[in-house]
């Protein structure tokens, strides 16, 4: 039964590490720009969209160009946040090797 206790302590430590990382990722921001800075999207590394700013001059462009550019910037920001999140989470979980489980 000593093995089960050690396993439980390791799992609890990993859970605390993950919770700490999640808070850090929520506070960390990624900024993505498009169209030469006319579109700016900020997203937390946890994937929460924080801000969107548009240059008023850019809004004078064709509506299809504007919407496509905004969509591309939002998708890029989401992708970067997901990749960063997964990379950081991998670091935490790989530090805890649990034979037969991970």
N, C-alpha and C positions, 0 to 999 in steps of 0.2 A: 503493500500500500504506500510505501514511501515514494515510489515512482509516480503515483497518482497525485500526491501532494505537490511534488516538484512540478509536474505537468500543469497543475492548477495554478501554481504561483507564476509559472512562465506565461501562461495564457493571460493572467491578470496583468502582468507587467506589459505584455504586448498590447492589451486593450488600453492601458493608460497611455502608452506611447502613441497609439493610433489616435486617441482622443486629443492629445497634445498636438500632434501633427495636423489634425483636422482644424483645430483652432488657428494654427499658424497659417495654413493654406487659406482659410477664410479671410485672414488679414492681409495676405500677400496679393498684390494686384499686377495684372498683365495689361499693357496697353498695346493695342494694335491700331495701325493707321492704314488708310487706303487713299487712293487718288491724291497722292502727294501731300497727305495730311489733312485733306478736306473732310475726311471721315475719321473719327477717333472713337474707339470702343475700349472701355475698361471692363475687365472681368476679374473676379477673384480667382485664385488658383483652385478654389473649391468649386468653381463653375458658376458662381452667381454673377450675373451681369450688373455692373455698378453704374456705368455712365455711357452715354452716347452723345457725341457732339458733332455738329455738322457746320461747315463753313457756309454762311448764307449765300455766297457767290456760287458755291457748288450746287445749291438748290435750284439755280437758274438753268441748269443742264436739263437735257431730256429726262423725263421721269423714269424711263426704263433704265437709263444709265445710272441714275441716282439710286434706284431701288436695287439694282444688281450689285452696285458697289457696296451699299450698306449691308446687303445680305452676305456678300463675300467677306467683309470685315467681321461681321458677327460670327460667321462660321469659322473663320480663322482664329478668332479669339477663343471660341469654345474648344476648338481642336487643341490649341496651345495649352489651355487650362487643363484639359483632360490629360494630355501627355505629361505635363508637369505633375499633376496629381498622382498619376499612375507611377511615375518615376520615383517620387518621394515616398509613396506608400510601399513600393517594392523595397526600398532601402530599409524601412522599418520592419516589414514582415520578414525579410531575408535574414535579419539579425537574430531572429528567434527560430532556430531549427528544432522542430518537433518530429522526431522520427516516426514515420508511419502516418503522419497527419498532413504535413506540408512537403 
